[in-house]
């Protein structure tokens, strides 16, 4: 559940908050809500994964490292979309409080919806079970794999777009500074 939740929350935050740093901050709280619920759900024995997945240290370190890896592209998506928004609307940088609060509220609402859909209403798709059997294969649920693919692809595409925009801005600055030098030499 954390990959798809991170993806959706990152898109919401990145599109609503016109600052890369603030957009990443907006992602954290709702995503941590989903992570906390998912981890509790696994630890309580209701998930396909055995409870030891999140509780038996040091073997549980892998679970928590995977969660950090899942969070990274979500933060990247939010940061890149937020930064693109600030470049498109440079005059709105000082007015970020309302969009950030609205994005946080939508992110929390998304968290609740993901929890309800994945863990309550559509248990089989969310990796939860009705009985007490646990998978020893450790295969993640399909929705988790979809969320991972979407997160990494989106982060990659946005990264390429960001690099292209930065190169174009650098080329424009170099062209402007070259034109200013030529104008200064002619004026002397």
N, C-alpha and C positions, 0 to 999 in steps of 0.2 A: 503493500500500500504506500510506503514512503516514496517510491519513485514517481508514481502518478500524482500523488499529492504534491510533491516538490515541484513537478513540472507545471501543474495547474496554478499553484500559488505563485510560482516565479513569473509566469506569464501575466497574471493579474497585477502583481506588484510592479513588474517592469513596464507595463503599459500605463499604469495609473500614476506612478511616482516618477517625476522627471529628474531624478538624481540617482546615479548608479549605486552610491553608498547607501542612501536611504532605502532604495528598493531591496538591497540585500538584507538590510536590517528588518524590513517588513516581512521577509520570507521566514526568518528564523522562528518566531513565536508560533505561527500556525503549523509549521513543519514539525516543530518539537512536540506539539500537541499530538499529532498523528503518530510520531515516533514513540512517545510515551504510551499511548493507547496500544499500539501494536506490540510493544515490548511487554506490557502488562498482559496482553492477550496471550502471547506466546508463553510467558512465564506461568500463567494460570492453567496451562495444559489444554487450551481450547483450539490451538492452531495445529496445522499439519506438522510444523517443526516441533521437536520435543522441548519441554521447558528449559532444559539445560542449555539450549542454544543461547539464551540471554543471561543465564544465571551462573553457570559453571565456569568460573575463571580458573585457569587462563584460556580454556578452549573457547569461551564466549568472546574473546577479544576479536576474533574474526567477524562476528556479527556486528560489533560496534565499528570496526574498520570499514565494513561494507556500507554501513549507514553514513559514515563520513564521506565515502566515495560517492554515494547517492546524493548527498547534500551539495557536493562541489559543483556539478553542472547546474543545479537549480539556482545556486548563488550566482553563477556565471551568467545564466540567462537573465536573471533579474538585473544584474549590474549592467549588462550590455544594452538591454532594452531601455533601462532608465537613463543611461548615458546618451543613447540615441534620442530619447525624448528631450533631454536637456539641450542637445544640439539643434533639434528642430524648433524648440521654443525657448530661446535663450533669455527672454524677458521674464519667464515665470520661475526662475530659480529661487527667488525669495519667498514664494508662496507655496511652500511644500507641505505645510502642516495638515491642511484639510485632505488633499489627495492621499497623504501617507496614512492618516487615520482611516479614511474610507477603504484604502487598499488593505489595511490591517483587518478591518471588520470583514471585508469580503474574503480575505485569506482564512480567517477563523471560521467563517461560515462554510467555506470550502472544506476545511478540516473536518467539521462536523458532518458534512455531506459525505465525504470520503469514508469516514468512520462508519456512518450508517449504511452506506451502500456496500462497502467491502466487508464489514464485519458482522452486520446484522441482517440485511436484506438479501444480499447475494453472496452467501458464505462460500460456496464452492469456488467462485471466481476470485475471492479474496484470500484464498489459502487457508480457510478455516474449516473445521470439521464438526460434525454433529456428535460423533462418538469419540472415544478416547484413544483412537489409534494415531500413531505418529509416523511420519515418513523418515526413513533412515537415509534416503537418497539426497535430501536437502534441495530438491528441485523447487525453485521459486514459482509462485503462481503466475499465470499468463499475464494478468494485469500489471504485475510488477515488471515483467520483462518488457511489456509494451511501454511502460513508463520510463524504463531505463533507455530503451532505444530512442524514444522521443526526446528525452532529456539530452542525451549525448549528441544526437543529430542536430537538434536545435542549437545547442551550445556551440557546436562546430560551425554551423552555417552563420550564426551571429558573429562568431569570432572572425571568420573570413570577411564578413561585411564590415566589421569594425576595423580590421587591418587595411582594407581597401579605402575606407573613409580617412583613416589616419595618413595613409600614403598620399591621397589626393590633397588633403589639407597641407601636408608638408611640401608637396610640389607647388601648391598655390602660394605658400609663404616664400619659397625660394624664388618663384617667378616674380612676386611682388618686390622682394628685396633686390633682385637683379635689376628690375625696372627703376627702382628708386635710385640705385647707384648710377645707372646710366643717365638719369635725369639730373642728378647732382653734378656729374662730370660735365654735362652740356651747359649747365648754368654757370660754371666757373669760368 
